[in-house]
Amino acid sequence: MPWVYLIVAIGGEVAGTLCLKMSDGMTRLWPTLGAVAGYAVAFWFLAQVLRTIPIGVAYAVWSGVGVATVTMLGLVLFGQRLDGAAIVGIGLIVAGVVVLNTMSGSV
């Protein structure tokens, strides 16, 4: 169940970040409220995850998957572009999460 909670926490963080972008500097009410709600869900579920999954592992997965997901959605939803260095960097983040989850005894 902790891994399901971690997925929900990541979803809340991604939704909150997308709403933050759409809030236009918190000048639009509904996207601002969506950002607050998304981050509230993210932090509550992450707090539950930290009861059983080590903090370093949980945070690495939460932040790494969140960064990669927000980046991809930024490309699709907002037409944002990445240069080669950004693509390599995000690839390294994803690779780190994969290594952590498949090869580490910490998980």
C-alpha angles and dihedrals in degrees: 000000000000090000091053088051089050090054090051090048090052090049091052092049093049092047091047092050093048090049090048089057091048092048090075095224092328091298094121115072104212098046089045091053089046090054092051092047093046093051091044090055091044095051095042093052092042089053089054091049091053090064090074112009117068112258095239093052095043093047094045092053094041095050097036097050090041093053093048093046095047090048093053092046090048088057093049103036103032103025092239117165132216129209123220095268091053091050092049092047094051089045089055091051091052091045090052092053091048092049091047093052099041105035108024124094088208094081 
